[in-house]
Amino acid sequence: MHFQLYGAIAATRAVLPAMREAGAGTLLYTTGAGSIDPVPQVGNVNAAAAALRNWAINLHKELDGTGIQAAHVGIDVSIGTAAVPGFPTAQPEEIAPVYWDLHSTKRDQAELVFSL
């Protein structure tokens, strides 16, 4: 919980007041896709990631109409090299457009999942 959830909350508390004052901003939170579809082998991490996902989606709803977007990105691949044999991999430059899309054109969405 400290790693997945509390750090995100602390970072948000640091920047959200200025975003509220400006009436604009984007807050994007990332977890593995286990936050959406849990995997028993990493159940402890999935529980904390699911808490962050839930919090980010609630924040998205709370900020609706303020000009500030909060969204969750679930990544359903290993980044760079396979962490688990046979699991799909993607390079950072393949994943980056998901974040740009949320920030620039999909501001009404609370979540996108990157998968192959």
PyMOL commands that set and color helices and strands:
alter all, ss='L'
color gray80, all
select helices_A, chain A and resi 2-22+33-35+40-62+92-104
alter helices_A, ss='H'
color red, helices_A
select strands_A, chain A and resi 25-32+68-75+78-79+89-90+111-114
alter strands_A, ss='S'
color yellow, strands_A
deselect
rebuild
show_as cartoon
